[in-house]
Amino acid sequence: MKRFLVTGGTGFLGSILISELIFQGHSVLVLARSERKARQLLSKFNSDELQRICILKGDVTHVDLGQSFGFIDENKGYIDVVYHLAAMVKFDEELADELMKINLQGTKNTLKLSEKLGVKQFIQVSTAYTLGKELNGIEELYPENQVCHNPYELSKVYAEREVMSYKNKMKVNIVRPSIIVGDSKTGRADSNFAIYGFLRALSVFKKRALRDGFSKEFFRIIASAKGTSNLVPIDYVVKVLLAVHALGENEQIFHVTNPNPPTNQYILSRIKFLMKYDQLTITTDPLIGIHDLTIKERMLNELLWIYKPYLATDKSFDDSQTQCLLKNSEELQLDMDHKMIDLILASGIA
């Protein structure tokens, strides 16, 4: 059995990854800034499992993640793998400095501590959208001057390059998920990000329309006729992360993406059906812009506007290395059918 250090372990993805590691019999050190979130994580385990989990109070923006010299001396050579999941996922331009501090400097700090600890393998969770404005993603490192849509993407481009700079010091791997959603079997999701933020906001919008007497008024959402939503269930992402630790080779990059993503038009139509919101209409007319909408329609569309770079295009991702990895670990490729999509969307509708 191995010993792991996980940053971002109290988050949606991290907590499920840790559960799987504990289930496999490993021990896990979990870096946590928030005592509340740490307690929530620990509450998911029984007394025997808790003996294999240690919470480290710390922060990726601090030197050595806030750990003491004593901790480094005591644990040197005893941590096998680091899963670096900690990140800030926001797209606002005004947060550029904070994004660089957490996503880039946080990665640098985690790598430096990993080197001091003599860690054998470092696995970074990045994003499939480091491809920026390109339409075809490759399982290779992108150039430092990659043209990106927002500072989040750029911070991850730089962080990936930092990870690869350690390739001669330890085995390094980068895992690039697209849009992470709920569990493929239960639909369960513990997240307010991405599509879940939109679903919750849309539920609030519908309730307000009903309260304010606009329940029969139709509202248009602008969607691209060609745009797709590359959704991946969280259990599939965790499956790939575990396979990377077991079978990944040095310097490999793995896309965790949907080879057959649904169109945004289809996703919106299913949301409309599942919410029983007949007054919601979807227009793919390229001549209709935000200024052609009513004030209430603009409010509704602005909920989606921050994701426009991802919704207006049909991006594709080569995942050859991931599929080879899954084949070697006797795992199946993602097959996200309409039933699974409905299950996941329904779980996010209040």
N, C-alpha and C positions, 0 to 999 in steps of 0.2 A: 504494500500500500504506500501511497505517496503523500507528501505534505504540500499543500497549495497555499498561495497568498492571492487573495482576490480583492481588487479595488472595485468600488461601485457595487459591492455585493449586497447592499440593502435595497437596490433598485429592482425593477420588474424582471429584467433578464438575469441579474446577478443572483437573486434569491432562488430562482429555479435551477440555475447552474449549480449553486451550492448544495441544494437538495439532492441533485443527482450525484454529485461528488461524495456526499455523505452516504447515500444509498449504496455506492460502490465500495464503501469501506475506507475512504481516504480521510485525512485530517485537513482542516481548512482554517487559515488565519484570515479574518475579514476586516479590512480597513473600513472604519466608519467615522464620519464626522458627527452624525446625529445619534444621540443616545436613544431617542424615541424610536428611530428606525431600526437601530440595533436590537432593541427589546422586541419590536414587531417580528424581526427575523428569527430571533431565538425562540419565540413563542410557537414556531412551527415545528419544533423538534422535541422528541421525547428525551428523557433523562440520559439514556445511553448515548444517543446521538450528540447531545450537548457536550459530552466529554471530548468530542473530536472537533469542537468549534471554539475558536478563541477570537474575541473581538479586540481589535487594536484601535484605540482612539487615535485618529490622525487625519491628515488632509494632504491630498496629492500636490497642492500648491506650496507645501512646506518642504524644506530640505529634509531628505531621508523620510519624507512623509510624516514628519513629526516624531519619529521613533528615536530612542536614545542610543548612545554608543553601546550601552549594556545589552540592549535588544539585538543589535547587529552582531556583537561578539557571541552572544548566547545562541543565535540562530544561524550563524555562518556555516554553510554546507548542509543545512538541514531542511531547506526549502527547495523542492524540486521544480515547481512550475509556478509562474505568475500569470494570472489572467488579469489583464488591465482593461477594465470596463468603465471606470470612472470617466465621465465626460459631461459637458454642458451641451444640451441639444436645443439651441435657439438660433434663429436665423437673422435677428435684427442687427442692422449695421451699427447701431449705437453700442452694441455689446461686443464689438470686435476685440477690444483689449481684454475683456474678461474671458472671452472665448479662447484667445491665445494663451492666457494665463492658466486656465484650467486644462484645455485640451492639448496644448503644445508643451508648456512648461511642466504641467502635471505629468505628461508622458516622460519628459526628460528626467524629472525627479524620480519617477518609478523605475526607470531604466538604471539610473545611477545606484539606487538602493539595491536593485536586483544584482547588479555587478558586485557590490560590496558583500552581498549575502552568498555569492557563488551559485546563483540560480542557474539551472541547466536549460530551461526553456522559458521564453517570454512570448505570450500570446496577446496581441492587441486586438480589441474589438473596435473597428473603424466604421466606415459606411460605404456602401456601394456607390454613393453619390460623390465620391472624390473624383469621379470622371468629369465633374463640372458640366460644362456646356457641350461636351462630346455626347454623341448618341449611342455609341457602342463601347461598353465597358470591357476592359481586359484585366486578366489576373496578373498584372504587372504593376510596378511602381510608376506613378504618373510624374511628369516633370514638375520641378519646383515652381515654374511659372504657369502651371495649369490655370486656365481661365475658369473661374468658379462663379456660381450664382450669389453666394453670400459668404460671410466670414466664417460660418460654421464649417462649410466645405473646405475652405482654405486652411483652417486650423488643423483639419484632419489630414490634408495633403502633406503639410509640414510634419505632423506627428508621425505619419507613416514613414517618411524619409528618416526621421530620427531613430525609429525602431530598426530599420534596415542597417543603420550605421553601426549597430551592435552585433552584426552577423558573425564577426570573428571572435566575439566574447561569449556568446551563448547561442543556442538555437532560437531563431526568431520567426514568428509567423504573424500574419495579419489576416483577420477575418472581417469580411465586408458584408454585413446584412443590408438588405434594402429596408422596407417599411415593416417593422416588427408588429405583429398583431397577436391576438389571443391563441390559446391552445387549440390545436387542430381537432381534438376529440371532444373537448368540453366547451370551447369558445371562451373560457375564462381568461380575463385580462385584468391586471392591476396597473393601469396606466391612464394618464390624462393627456398623453402626447399624441401627435399625428392624428390619425383618423378618429381616435377616441375623444380628443378635444373637440373636433368638429361635430361628432354625434351628440355630445352633451350640450354643446352650444345650440345645435339645431333643435334639440328637445326643449331647451329654454325658450328659443324663438317661437316654437309652436305654442307653448303654454301662454306666452305673452300675447300672441296674436289672438288666442282664444279669449284671454282675459280682457283685451282691449277692443273686442268686437270685430276683429278682422279675420275670424275663423274661416270665412267663405272667400276671402280675397286670395287670388292666385299670386304666387311668387316664383320668379324665374331664377334659376341657377345657370350660370354660363359654364359650359363644359366643352372641352376640345373633342372634336370627332375622332381624332387620332390618339389622344392621350390615354395612357394606361396607369393603373395603380399596381405597383410591384409589391404586393403584400406577401409576407412570409410568417407562418405560425411560429410562435416562440419555442415550441418543443422541437421544431425542425432546426432552429438556430442552435439550440443547446446540443442537439444530436451532432451537429457539425463541430461545435466547439470541443466536445469530448473526443471526437474522432481526430481532430487536429492534435490534441495533446498525445493521443496514442500512436498516431501514424504520420503526422506531418513531418516533412523534411525541412531542413534549414532554408530560410529565405522564401518559402512558399506563401502565396497570397490566395485566399479562398473567397469566392463570391457566394453568399448565401442569398439566393434570389429565386424568383419564380420564372421558370422558362416559358410559361404561358400566362402572363398577367392579364387580368380582366380589364376591360376598358373603363374609364372613369364614368362614362355614360351608363354602363351597366351597373357599376357600384352605386351610383346615385339613384338609379331606378329601383334597386333593391332596398336602399335606405327608405325611399318613398313608400314602397310596399310594406316594409316591416314596421314603419312608424305609423302606417295608416294615414298618411298625410297626402291626400289627393290634390290638395291645393299647391303642392310643390311641383313645378314643371322644370324641365331640363331643356335648354336650348343649345344647339351646337352651331347656330348661325354665326359665321365669322364676322358678319357686319354688325352684330350687336355687341357693344362694349359696355363698360361699367357706367358710362355717362348716359346711356340709353335707358337705364333702369330707374325705378322709383327709389325714393329715399330708403324705404324698408327693404327693398330688394338689394340695394347697395350694402346695407348693414349685413344682410345674409351672406352675400358674396364675399364681403371682406373677411368673413370667418375663414374662407378658403384661400384668400389672396396670397397669404404668406407661403402657401404651398404651390403657387402657380407654376414655378419652374419645373416641378415634378408632375404636375397634372396636365400640362399642355403639350407634352411630348411622349413619344413611344420609345423609351430607351431600352436597349437590350444589353444583356450581360453574359459574357462567356463564363461558364462555370465548369469548364473541363476538369480543372484540378480538383474541384469539390466533388464532382461526380466520380472521379477516379478514387478519391479518398473514401467516399461512401461505399463504393463497390468493394474496396479492399477490407472495409469493416463490416461488410454484408448488411448494409443499410440501404433503404430504398430512396429513390429520388422523390422530390416533392411532387405530389399530384393534387393540386388544390381545385377540387370540383365546386360546382355551384352550391351544393349542400353545405360544404365546409365554409364557404364564403358567407352564406346566410347565417350559419351558426355563430360565426365570429362577429358579424355585424350586429346580430340580435343581442349579443352579450353587452354591447356598448350603448344600447338604446335604453334610456331610463323610462 
